[in-house]
Amino acid sequence: MTTKSSIGEHDTVVLTRDAPEAGLAAGDLVVVVHIYPGALEYEVEIFAADGHTIDVVSLPADAVRPATAREVPRVRPVAAE
């Protein structure tokens, strides 16, 4: 399980599984904007490739992991709202 000590606010993290209710897929990059007490859940911001915010959602801590320096981001289209 991911812990508060390994992920901080404003860290870029990687989804470890799909979150279809938020339009997210495993491997998507999101930014932590709030850590809930006990680090059981994170509030994350989803950005478009142009930097605009798509959404802010809550995800369980085990749905994300820290991004590493040996990973390359990709882009993919998301469904229109």
C-alpha positions as CSV (number, residue, x, y, z in Angstrom):
1,M,0.0,0.0,0.0
2,T,1.2,3.5,-0.8
3,T,1.9,5.6,2.3
4,K,1.9,9.3,3.1
5,S,5.6,9.2,3.6
6,S,6.3,8.2,0.0
7,I,3.8,10.6,-1.6
8,G,3.3,14.3,-0.8
9,E,1.1,17.1,-1.9
10,H,1.9,18.4,-5.4
11,D,3.7,15.1,-6.3
12,T,3.1,13.6,-9.7
13,V,1.8,10.0,-9.3
14,V,0.9,7.2,-11.7
15,L,-2.4,5.4,-11.6
16,T,-2.0,1.7,-10.9
17,R,-5.4,0.7,-12.2
18,D,-8.2,2.1,-14.3
19,A,-10.7,4.5,-12.7
20,P,-13.4,4.6,-15.3
21,E,-15.8,6.7,-13.2
22,A,-13.2,9.5,-13.5
23,G,-12.2,8.7,-17.1
24,L,-8.7,7.5,-16.0
25,A,-6.7,4.6,-17.2
26,A,-3.8,2.7,-15.5
27,G,-0.6,4.6,-16.3
28,D,-2.2,8.0,-16.4
29,L,-0.2,10.8,-14.6
30,V,-2.1,12.9,-12.0
31,V,-1.0,15.4,-9.3
32,V,-1.8,15.0,-5.6
33,V,-3.5,18.1,-4.4
34,H,-4.6,16.8,-0.9
35,I,-3.8,13.9,1.3
36,Y,-6.6,12.7,3.6
37,P,-5.8,11.9,7.2
38,G,-4.2,8.5,7.5
39,A,-3.2,8.6,3.8
40,L,-6.0,6.2,2.9
41,E,-7.1,8.4,0.1
42,Y,-5.7,11.2,-2.1
43,E,-7.4,14.1,-3.9
44,V,-5.8,14.3,-7.3
45,E,-6.0,16.7,-10.2
46,I,-6.1,15.5,-13.7
47,F,-4.5,17.8,-16.3
48,A,-4.8,17.8,-20.1
49,A,-1.7,17.9,-22.2
50,D,-2.1,21.7,-22.6
51,G,-2.0,22.2,-18.8
52,H,-5.7,22.8,-18.3
53,T,-7.5,21.0,-15.4
54,I,-9.8,18.3,-16.6
55,D,-11.1,17.2,-13.1
56,V,-10.3,16.7,-9.4
57,V,-11.2,13.4,-7.9
58,S,-10.5,11.3,-4.8
59,L,-8.7,8.0,-5.2
60,P,-7.8,5.3,-2.7
61,A,-4.1,5.3,-1.8
62,D,-3.5,1.9,-3.4
63,A,-4.7,3.3,-6.8
64,V,-1.5,5.4,-7.2
65,R,2.2,5.1,-6.9
66,P,5.1,7.6,-7.2
67,A,6.3,8.4,-10.7
68,T,9.9,7.6,-11.4
69,A,12.7,9.3,-13.4
70,R,12.8,6.3,-15.8
71,E,9.2,6.7,-17.1
72,V,8.0,8.5,-20.2
73,P,4.5,10.1,-20.2
74,R,2.1,9.5,-23.1
75,V,-1.0,11.2,-24.3
76,R,-4.4,9.7,-25.1
77,P,-7.8,11.3,-25.8
78,V,-10.4,11.4,-23.1
79,A,-14.1,11.3,-23.7
80,A,-15.7,14.8,-24.0
81,E,-17.8,15.9,-21.1
